[in-house]
Amino acid sequence: MATPKKATSSRRKGLRHAGQTHKLYVTQTASCPNCQEMMRPHAACPVCGYYKGKAAVEIKTKAAAEEETSTAK
């Protein structure tokens, strides 16, 4: 089996990977079936907290978070 005679330099390796930066930043979005906001697929909705028709995450609003911190003090 053939082996390389010289190590691949970081510059040559970087040039080989340079054209693939578009793959790093592609984000797919889908609409939430509960609130119709845009969200990432296969994840809970950041607006309403539902995933596959069920409440998965409790979303706190800014006002509710402030009330909770003020009552805890």
N, CA, C and O atoms as a CHARMM CRD file, in Angstrom:
* protein
*
  292
    1    1 MET  N      0.84300  -1.17700   0.00000 PROA 1      0.00000
    2    1 MET  CA     0.00000   0.00000   0.00000 PROA 1      0.00000
    3    1 MET  C      0.89000   1.24200   0.00000 PROA 1      0.00000
    4    1 MET  O      1.87700   1.30100   0.73300 PROA 1      0.00000
    5    2 ALA  N      0.54900   2.20800  -0.80200 PROA 2      0.00000
    6    2 ALA  CA     1.36200   3.40600  -0.93600 PROA 2      0.00000
    7    2 ALA  C      1.15900   4.33400   0.25100 PROA 2      0.00000
    8    2 ALA  O      0.04800   4.46700   0.76400 PROA 2      0.00000
    9    3 THR  N      2.23500   4.97300   0.68100 PROA 3      0.00000
   10    3 THR  CA     2.17000   5.95200   1.75600 PROA 3      0.00000
   11    3 THR  C      2.75300   7.25600   1.26200 PROA 3      0.00000
   12    3 THR  O      3.63100   7.24000   0.40000 PROA 3      0.00000
   13    4 PRO  N      2.29500   8.38800   1.77600 PROA 4      0.00000
   14    4 PRO  CA     2.83100   9.66600   1.31500 PROA 4      0.00000
   15    4 PRO  C      4.27600   9.84900   1.75100 PROA 4      0.00000
   16    4 PRO  O      4.64200   9.48000   2.86700 PROA 4      0.00000
   17    5 LYS  N      5.09100  10.41400   0.88100 PROA 5      0.00000
   18    5 LYS  CA     6.50100  10.63700   1.20700 PROA 5      0.00000
   19    5 LYS  C      6.69200  11.86200   2.08000 PROA 5      0.00000
   20    5 LYS  O      7.66400  11.94000   2.83200 PROA 5      0.00000
   21    6 LYS  N      5.78500  12.81600   1.99200 PROA 6      0.00000
   22    6 LYS  CA     5.88700  14.03600   2.79700 PROA 6      0.00000
   23    6 LYS  C      4.54400  14.31300   3.47000 PROA 6      0.00000
   24    6 LYS  O      3.48600  13.95300   2.95400 PROA 6      0.00000
   25    7 ALA  N      4.61000  14.94800   4.61100 PROA 7      0.00000
   26    7 ALA  CA     3.38800  15.28800   5.33900 PROA 7      0.00000
   27    7 ALA  C      2.62000  16.39000   4.60200 PROA 7      0.00000
   28    7 ALA  O      3.22200  17.22100   3.92200 PROA 7      0.00000
   29    8 THR  N      1.33400  16.39500   4.73500 PROA 8      0.00000
   30    8 THR  CA     0.50300  17.43000   4.13200 PROA 8      0.00000
   31    8 THR  C      0.59800  18.67800   5.00300 PROA 8      0.00000
   32    8 THR  O      0.32800  18.62900   6.20300 PROA 8      0.00000
   33    9 SER  N      0.98300  19.79000   4.39500 PROA 9      0.00000
   34    9 SER  CA     1.12300  21.02700   5.15800 PROA 9      0.00000
   35    9 SER  C     -0.24900  21.57200   5.52600 PROA 9      0.00000
   36    9 SER  O     -1.25800  21.24500   4.90100 PROA 9      0.00000
   37   10 SER  N     -0.26000  22.41200   6.55400 PROA 10     0.00000
   38   10 SER  CA    -1.53700  22.99200   6.97800 PROA 10     0.00000
   39   10 SER  C     -2.11500  23.89700   5.89300 PROA 10     0.00000
   40   10 SER  O     -3.33400  24.01500   5.76700 PROA 10     0.00000
   41   11 ARG  N     -1.24400  24.53500   5.11100 PROA 11     0.00000
   42   11 ARG  CA    -1.73000  25.38400   4.03200 PROA 11     0.00000
   43   11 ARG  C     -2.43400  24.56200   2.95600 PROA 11     0.00000
   44   11 ARG  O     -3.51200  24.93200   2.49000 PROA 11     0.00000
   45   12 ARG  N     -1.82500  23.45800   2.56800 PROA 12     0.00000
   46   12 ARG  CA    -2.41800  22.60600   1.53700 PROA 12     0.00000
   47   12 ARG  C     -3.73100  21.98400   2.03700 PROA 12     0.00000
   48   12 ARG  O     -4.69900  21.85800   1.28800 PROA 12     0.00000
   49   13 LYS  N     -3.73900  21.60600   3.29800 PROA 13     0.00000
   50   13 LYS  CA    -4.94800  21.04900   3.88700 PROA 13     0.00000
   51   13 LYS  C     -6.04600  22.11100   3.94000 PROA 13     0.00000
   52   13 LYS  O     -7.21300  21.82200   3.67300 PROA 13     0.00000
   53   14 GLY  N     -5.66200  23.34600   4.29000 PROA 14     0.00000
   54   14 GLY  CA    -6.61800  24.43900   4.34800 PROA 14     0.00000
   55   14 GLY  C     -7.19500  24.77100   2.98900 PROA 14     0.00000
   56   14 GLY  O     -8.38300  25.07200   2.87400 PROA 14     0.00000
   57   15 LEU  N     -6.35100  24.72100   1.93900 PROA 15     0.00000
   58   15 LEU  CA    -6.83500  24.98900   0.59000 PROA 15     0.00000
   59   15 LEU  C     -7.82700  23.91400   0.14100 PROA 15     0.00000
   60   15 LEU  O     -8.78100  24.20100  -0.58300 PROA 15     0.00000
   61   16 ARG  N     -7.59700  22.70600   0.56900 PROA 16     0.00000
   62   16 ARG  CA    -8.49600  21.62400   0.19900 PROA 16     0.00000
   63   16 ARG  C     -9.87100  21.79500   0.85100 PROA 16     0.00000
   64   16 ARG  O    -10.89300  21.47400   0.24500 PROA 16     0.00000
   65   17 HSD  N     -9.89200  22.29500   2.07400 PROA 17     0.00000
   66   17 HSD  CA   -11.14700  22.46600   2.80100 PROA 17     0.00000
   67   17 HSD  C    -11.76500  23.85400   2.61300 PROA 17     0.00000
   68   17 HSD  O    -12.84300  24.11400   3.14800 PROA 17     0.00000
   69   18 ALA  N    -11.11900  24.74300   1.87500 PROA 18     0.00000
   70   18 ALA  CA   -11.55900  26.13100   1.78800 PROA 18     0.00000
   71   18 ALA  C    -12.91000  26.29200   1.11400 PROA 18     0.00000
   72   18 ALA  O    -13.66400  27.19500   1.47900 PROA 18     0.00000
   73   19 GLY  N    -13.23900  25.46500   0.16100 PROA 19     0.00000
   74   19 GLY  CA   -14.48100  25.62500  -0.57000 PROA 19     0.00000
   75   19 GLY  C    -15.68400  25.03600   0.13300 PROA 19     0.00000
   76   19 GLY  O    -16.78300  25.07000  -0.41900 PROA 19     0.00000
   77   20 GLN  N    -15.51800  24.49500   1.33800 PROA 20     0.00000
   78   20 GLN  CA   -16.61100  23.81900   2.00900 PROA 20     0.00000
   79   20 GLN  C    -17.20000  24.63400   3.15200 PROA 20     0.00000
   80   20 GLN  O    -17.93900  24.09200   3.97400 PROA 20     0.00000
   81   21 THR  N    -16.88800  25.92500   3.22000 PROA 21     0.00000
   82   21 THR  CA   -17.41100  26.73500   4.32000 PROA 21     0.00000
   83   21 THR  C    -18.91500  26.93700   4.21700 PROA 21     0.00000
   84   21 THR  O    -19.57500  27.19600   5.22400 PROA 21     0.00000
   85   22 HSD  N    -19.46100  26.82200   3.01800 PROA 22     0.00000
   86   22 HSD  CA   -20.90700  26.99700   2.86400 PROA 22     0.00000
   87   22 HSD  C    -21.68200  25.91100   3.60700 PROA 22     0.00000
   88   22 HSD  O    -22.84200  26.12300   3.96300 PROA 22     0.00000
   89   23 LYS  N    -21.07400  24.76900   3.84400 PROA 23     0.00000
   90   23 LYS  CA   -21.75200  23.68800   4.55200 PROA 23     0.00000
   91   23 LYS  C    -21.87900  23.98700   6.04600 PROA 23     0.00000
   92   23 LYS  O    -22.75900  23.44600   6.71500 PROA 23     0.00000
   93   24 LEU  N    -21.01200  24.83800   6.56300 PROA 24     0.00000
   94   24 LEU  CA   -21.01400  25.11600   7.99100 PROA 24     0.00000
   95   24 LEU  C    -22.18000  25.99300   8.41000 PROA 24     0.00000
   96   24 LEU  O    -22.64500  25.88800   9.54500 PROA 24     0.00000
   97   25 TYR  N    -22.66100  26.84800   7.53400 PROA 25     0.00000
   98   25 TYR  CA   -23.61800  27.87200   7.92100 PROA 25     0.00000
   99   25 TYR  C    -25.03100  27.63400   7.40100 PROA 25     0.00000
  100   25 TYR  O    -25.89700  28.48900   7.58900 PROA 25     0.00000
  101   26 VAL  N    -25.28800  26.51600   6.76300 PROA 26     0.00000
  102   26 VAL  CA   -26.61500  26.23900   6.23100 PROA 26     0.00000
  103   26 VAL  C    -27.51100  25.78300   7.38000 PROA 26     0.00000
  104   26 VAL  O    -27.20200  24.80400   8.06000 PROA 26     0.00000
  105   27 THR  N    -28.59900  26.47800   7.59300 PROA 27     0.00000
  106   27 THR  CA   -29.56300  26.06900   8.60400 PROA 27     0.00000
  107   27 THR  C    -30.91300  25.89600   7.93600 PROA 27     0.00000
  108   27 THR  O    -31.40000  26.78600   7.23900 PROA 27     0.00000
  109   28 GLN  N    -31.49000  24.77000   8.15600 PROA 28     0.00000
  110   28 GLN  CA   -32.81100  24.49400   7.60900 PROA 28     0.00000
  111   28 GLN  C    -33.85700  24.96000   8.61400 PROA 28     0.00000
  112   28 GLN  O    -33.62700  24.90800   9.82300 PROA 28     0.00000
  113   29 THR  N    -34.97800  25.40300   8.12900 PROA 29     0.00000
  114   29 THR  CA   -36.05600  25.81900   9.01300 PROA 29     0.00000
  115   29 THR  C    -37.36400  25.19200   8.55200 PROA 29     0.00000
  116   29 THR  O    -37.55200  24.88300   7.37600 PROA 29     0.00000
  117   30 ALA  N    -38.24900  25.01700   9.50400 PROA 30     0.00000
  118   30 ALA  CA   -39.58400  24.49900   9.22700 PROA 30     0.00000
  119   30 ALA  C    -40.55300  25.30400  10.06700 PROA 30     0.00000
  120   30 ALA  O    -40.15400  25.95800  11.03100 PROA 30     0.00000
  121   31 SER  N    -41.80600  25.26100   9.71000 PROA 31     0.00000
  122   31 SER  CA   -42.78100  26.00400  10.49400 PROA 31     0.00000
  123   31 SER  C    -43.32700  25.10900  11.59900 PROA 31     0.00000
  124   31 SER  O    -43.54900  23.91500  11.39400 PROA 31     0.00000
  125   32 CYS  N    -43.53800  25.69000  12.75600 PROA 32     0.00000
  126   32 CYS  CA   -44.06800  24.96800  13.91300 PROA 32     0.00000
  127   32 CYS  C    -45.53800  24.65300  13.65600 PROA 32     0.00000
  128   32 CYS  O    -46.29300  25.55100  13.28400 PROA 32     0.00000
  129   33 PRO  N    -45.96500  23.40800  13.84200 PROA 33     0.00000
  130   33 PRO  CA   -47.37600  23.08800  13.60800 PROA 33     0.00000
  131   33 PRO  C    -48.30600  23.70300  14.64700 PROA 33     0.00000
  132   33 PRO  O    -49.51000  23.80400  14.41200 PROA 33     0.00000
  133   34 ASN  N    -47.76500  24.11700  15.79300 PROA 34     0.00000
  134   34 ASN  CA   -48.59400  24.68500  16.85600 PROA 34     0.00000
  135   34 ASN  C    -48.78100  26.19400  16.68800 PROA 34     0.00000
  136   34 ASN  O    -49.90200  26.69400  16.77900 PROA 34     0.00000
  137   35 CYS  N    -47.67800  26.92600  16.44100 PROA 35     0.00000
  138   35 CYS  CA   -47.77700  28.39400  16.39100 PROA 35     0.00000
  139   35 CYS  C    -47.36000  28.98500  15.04400 PROA 35     0.00000
  140   35 CYS  O    -47.40700  30.20400  14.88200 PROA 35     0.00000
  141   36 GLN  N    -46.95800  28.17100  14.08100 PROA 36     0.00000
  142   36 GLN  CA   -46.55700  28.57700  12.73900 PROA 36     0.00000
  143   36 GLN  C    -45.33800  29.50200  12.70100 PROA 36     0.00000
  144   36 GLN  O    -45.13700  30.20300  11.71000 PROA 36     0.00000
  145   37 GLU  N    -44.52600  29.51900  13.75300 PROA 37     0.00000
  146   37 GLU  CA   -43.26900  30.27200  13.73200 PROA 37     0.00000
  147   37 GLU  C    -42.18900  29.39400  13.11000 PROA 37     0.00000
  148   37 GLU  O    -42.30300  28.16800  13.10800 PROA 37     0.00000
  149   38 MET  N    -41.14700  30.02200  12.58700 PROA 38     0.00000
  150   38 MET  CA   -40.05500  29.27200  12.00100 PROA 38     0.00000
  151   38 MET  C    -39.18900  28.68600  13.11000 PROA 38     0.00000
  152   38 MET  O    -38.89000  29.36000  14.09500 PROA 38     0.00000
  153   39 MET  N    -38.78400  27.41300  12.94400 PROA 39     0.00000
  154   39 MET  CA   -37.97600  26.73200  13.93700 PROA 39     0.00000
  155   39 MET  C    -37.07400  25.72200  13.23700 PROA 39     0.00000
  156   39 MET  O    -37.28900  25.39600  12.07000 PROA 39     0.00000
  157   40 ARG  N    -36.06300  25.22700  13.95300 PROA 40     0.00000
  158   40 ARG  CA   -35.20500  24.19300  13.40900 PROA 40     0.00000
  159   40 ARG  C    -35.94900  22.86500  13.43100 PROA 40     0.00000
  160   40 ARG  O    -36.67400  22.58900  14.38600 PROA 40     0.00000
  161   41 PRO  N    -35.78900  22.03400  12.40100 PROA 41     0.00000
  162   41 PRO  CA   -36.47400  20.75000  12.41100 PROA 41     0.00000
  163   41 PRO  C    -35.90000  19.81800  13.46600 PROA 41     0.00000
  164   41 PRO  O    -34.72300  19.92700  13.81000 PROA 41     0.00000
  165   42 HSD  N    -36.70600  18.91200  13.98000 PROA 42     0.00000
  166   42 HSD  CA   -36.32000  17.93300  14.99600 PROA 42     0.00000
  167   42 HSD  C    -35.87500  18.60500  16.28400 PROA 42     0.00000
  168   42 HSD  O    -34.98700  18.09600  16.96900 PROA 42     0.00000
  169   43 ALA  N    -36.47200  19.73100  16.62200 PROA 43     0.00000
  170   43 ALA  CA   -36.15600  20.45000  17.86000 PROA 43     0.00000
  171   43 ALA  C    -37.43900  21.08300  18.38100 PROA 43     0.00000
  172   43 ALA  O    -38.38900  21.30700  17.63100 PROA 43     0.00000
  173   44 ALA  N    -37.44800  21.36400  19.67700 PROA 44     0.00000
  174   44 ALA  CA   -38.60900  22.02500  20.26600 PROA 44     0.00000
  175   44 ALA  C    -38.67500  23.46400  19.77500 PROA 44     0.00000
  176   44 ALA  O    -37.64400  24.10200  19.56200 PROA 44     0.00000
  177   45 CYS  N    -39.87100  23.96500  19.59900 PROA 45     0.00000
  178   45 CYS  CA   -40.07300  25.33100  19.11900 PROA 45     0.00000
  179   45 CYS  C    -39.58900  26.31700  20.18700 PROA 45     0.00000
  180   45 CYS  O    -39.98500  26.19200  21.34600 PROA 45     0.00000
  181   46 PRO  N    -38.75000  27.28800  19.83400 PROA 46     0.00000
  182   46 PRO  CA   -38.27500  28.24300  20.83800 PROA 46     0.00000
  183   46 PRO  C    -39.33300  29.24600  21.26400 PROA 46     0.00000
  184   46 PRO  O    -39.16300  29.91800  22.28200 PROA 46     0.00000
  185   47 VAL  N    -40.42700  29.36600  20.50900 PROA 47     0.00000
  186   47 VAL  CA   -41.47000  30.33700  20.84200 PROA 47     0.00000
  187   47 VAL  C    -42.51700  29.73100  21.77400 PROA 47     0.00000
  188   47 VAL  O    -42.84400  30.31300  22.80800 PROA 47     0.00000
  189   48 CYS  N    -43.04300  28.55700  21.40200 PROA 48     0.00000
  190   48 CYS  CA   -44.12200  27.97000  22.20200 PROA 48     0.00000
  191   48 CYS  C    -43.67300  26.76300  23.02900 PROA 48     0.00000
  192   48 CYS  O    -44.36000  26.39400  23.98200 PROA 48     0.00000
  193   49 GLY  N    -42.54200  26.14000  22.69300 PROA 49     0.00000
  194   49 GLY  CA   -42.02600  25.02500  23.47000 PROA 49     0.00000
  195   49 GLY  C    -42.61900  23.67700  23.12800 PROA 49     0.00000
  196   49 GLY  O    -42.42200  22.71600  23.87200 PROA 49     0.00000
  197   50 TYR  N    -43.34400  23.57500  22.02100 PROA 50     0.00000
  198   50 TYR  CA   -43.96700  22.31100  21.64100 PROA 50     0.00000
  199   50 TYR  C    -43.06300  21.52700  20.69400 PROA 50     0.00000
  200   50 TYR  O    -42.33100  22.10400  19.88900 PROA 50     0.00000
  201   51 TYR  N    -43.13000  20.19500  20.80600 PROA 51     0.00000
  202   51 TYR  CA   -42.41300  19.30600  19.89600 PROA 51     0.00000
  203   51 TYR  C    -43.32900  18.12900  19.58300 PROA 51     0.00000
  204   51 TYR  O    -43.77000  17.42100  20.48800 PROA 51     0.00000
  205   52 LYS  N    -43.61000  17.92600  18.31900 PROA 52     0.00000
  206   52 LYS  CA   -44.50400  16.86800  17.85200 PROA 52     0.00000
  207   52 LYS  C    -45.86400  16.91600  18.53300 PROA 52     0.00000
  208   52 LYS  O    -46.41100  15.87600  18.89900 PROA 52     0.00000
  209   53 GLY  N    -46.41200  18.11100  18.70600 PROA 53     0.00000
  210   53 GLY  CA   -47.75200  18.27900  19.24900 PROA 53     0.00000
  211   53 GLY  C    -47.85200  18.19200  20.75700 PROA 53     0.00000
  212   53 GLY  O    -48.95400  18.27300  21.29800 PROA 53     0.00000
  213   54 LYS  N    -46.73300  18.03000  21.45800 PROA 54     0.00000
  214   54 LYS  CA   -46.76000  17.94200  22.91600 PROA 54     0.00000
  215   54 LYS  C    -45.88200  19.03800  23.50100 PROA 54     0.00000
  216   54 LYS  O    -44.89000  19.44600  22.89600 PROA 54     0.00000
  217   55 ALA  N    -46.26200  19.51300  24.69600 PROA 55     0.00000
  218   55 ALA  CA   -45.45400  20.52700  25.37200 PROA 55     0.00000
  219   55 ALA  C    -44.17200  19.87100  25.87700 PROA 55     0.00000
  220   55 ALA  O    -44.21800  19.00100  26.74600 PROA 55     0.00000
  221   56 ALA  N    -43.04200  20.28300  25.33800 PROA 56     0.00000
  222   56 ALA  CA   -41.76400  19.68200  25.69400 PROA 56     0.00000
  223   56 ALA  C    -40.96800  20.56900  26.64300 PROA 56     0.00000
  224   56 ALA  O    -40.29600  20.07500  27.54800 PROA 56     0.00000
  225   57 VAL  N    -41.04700  21.88200  26.43200 PROA 57     0.00000
  226   57 VAL  CA   -40.27000  22.83000  27.21800 PROA 57     0.00000
  227   57 VAL  C    -41.19400  23.93800  27.68300 PROA 57     0.00000
  228   57 VAL  O    -42.04100  24.41100  26.92600 PROA 57     0.00000
  229   58 GLU  N    -41.03000  24.34600  28.92200 PROA 58     0.00000
  230   58 GLU  CA   -41.80900  25.47300  29.42600 PROA 58     0.00000
  231   58 GLU  C    -41.06200  26.75000  29.08000 PROA 58     0.00000
  232   58 GLU  O    -39.92700  26.94400  29.51600 PROA 58     0.00000
  233   59 ILE  N    -41.68300  27.61300  28.30800 PROA 59     0.00000
  234   59 ILE  CA   -41.07100  28.86200  27.88100 PROA 59     0.00000
  235   59 ILE  C    -41.42900  29.94500  28.88800 PROA 59     0.00000
  236   59 ILE  O    -42.60200  30.17200  29.18400 PROA 59     0.00000
  237   60 LYS  N    -40.40700  30.60600  29.40700 PROA 60     0.00000
  238   60 LYS  CA   -40.64300  31.69600  30.35000 PROA 60     0.00000
  239   60 LYS  C    -40.57700  33.02000  29.60400 PROA 60     0.00000
  240   60 LYS  O    -39.68100  33.23600  28.78900 PROA 60     0.00000
  241   61 THR  N    -41.51200  33.89000  29.88000 PROA 61     0.00000
  242   61 THR  CA   -41.47600  35.22300  29.29400 PROA 61     0.00000
  243   61 THR  C    -40.60700  36.11400  30.17000 PROA 61     0.00000
  244   61 THR  O    -40.26900  35.75100  31.29600 PROA 61     0.00000
  245   62 LYS  N    -40.25800  37.25000  29.66200 PROA 62     0.00000
  246   62 LYS  CA   -39.41300  38.17100  30.41000 PROA 62     0.00000
  247   62 LYS  C    -40.10300  38.64100  31.68900 PROA 62     0.00000
  248   62 LYS  O    -39.47300  38.73800  32.74200 PROA 62     0.00000
  249   63 ALA  N    -41.38700  38.93000  31.59300 PROA 63     0.00000
  250   63 ALA  CA   -42.13600  39.40700  32.75100 PROA 63     0.00000
  251   63 ALA  C    -42.22800  38.31700  33.82100 PROA 63     0.00000
  252   63 ALA  O    -42.07600  38.60400  35.00800 PROA 63     0.00000
  253   64 ALA  N    -42.47100  37.08600  33.41500 PROA 64     0.00000
  254   64 ALA  CA   -42.57500  35.99100  34.37400 PROA 64     0.00000
  255   64 ALA  C    -41.23100  35.71400  35.04000 PROA 64     0.00000
  256   64 ALA  O    -41.18500  35.37800  36.22300 PROA 64     0.00000
  257   65 ALA  N    -40.14700  35.85100  34.29700 PROA 65     0.00000
  258   65 ALA  CA   -38.82000  35.63300  34.85700 PROA 65     0.00000
  259   65 ALA  C    -38.48800  36.72300  35.87600 PROA 65     0.00000
  260   65 ALA  O    -37.88100  36.44400  36.91000 PROA 65     0.00000
  261   66 GLU  N    -38.88700  37.97100  35.58400 PROA 66     0.00000
  262   66 GLU  CA   -38.62400  39.05900  36.52200 PROA 66     0.00000
  263   66 GLU  C    -39.44800  38.90000  37.80300 PROA 66     0.00000
  264   66 GLU  O    -38.95600  39.17500  38.89700 PROA 66     0.00000
  265   67 GLU  N    -40.69700  38.45700  37.66500 PROA 67     0.00000
  266   67 GLU  CA   -41.53400  38.22300  38.83900 PROA 67     0.00000
  267   67 GLU  C    -40.96300  37.11900  39.71200 PROA 67     0.00000
  268   67 GLU  O    -40.98400  37.20800  40.94000 PROA 67     0.00000
  269   68 GLU  N    -40.45500  36.08200  39.06800 PROA 68     0.00000
  270   68 GLU  CA   -39.89800  34.95600  39.79900 PROA 68     0.00000
  271   68 GLU  C    -38.65100  35.36000  40.57800 PROA 68     0.00000
  272   68 GLU  O    -38.46000  34.93400  41.71700 PROA 68     0.00000
  273   69 THR  N    -37.80600  36.18100  39.96400 PROA 69     0.00000
  274   69 THR  CA   -36.59500  36.62300  40.65100 PROA 69     0.00000
  275   69 THR  C    -36.92200  37.61100  41.76600 PROA 69     0.00000
  276   69 THR  O    -36.23800  37.62900  42.78900 PROA 69     0.00000
  277   70 SER  N    -37.96100  38.43800  41.58700 PROA 70     0.00000
  278   70 SER  CA   -38.30600  39.41700  42.60900 PROA 70     0.00000
  279   70 SER  C    -38.96500  38.73900  43.82100 PROA 70     0.00000
  280   70 SER  O    -38.77300  39.18400  44.95200 PROA 70     0.00000
  281   71 THR  N    -39.73200  37.67500  43.59600 PROA 71     0.00000
  282   71 THR  CA   -40.34900  36.96600  44.72900 PROA 71     0.00000
  283   71 THR  C    -39.34700  36.08100  45.46200 PROA 71     0.00000
  284   71 THR  O    -39.53900  35.77200  46.63800 PROA 71     0.00000
  285   72 ALA  N    -38.27400  35.66800  44.77800 PROA 72     0.00000
  286   72 ALA  CA   -37.27100  34.82800  45.40600 PROA 72     0.00000
  287   72 ALA  C    -36.37900  35.62100  46.35800 PROA 72     0.00000
  288   72 ALA  O    -35.76800  35.03500  47.25100 PROA 72     0.00000
  289   73 LYS  N    -36.29100  36.92100  46.19000 PROA 73     0.00000
  290   73 LYS  CA   -35.39700  37.74300  47.01900 PROA 73     0.00000
  291   73 LYS  C    -35.94900  37.98600  48.38000 PROA 73     0.00000
  292   73 LYS  O    -35.31600  38.65900  49.19300 PROA 73     0.00000
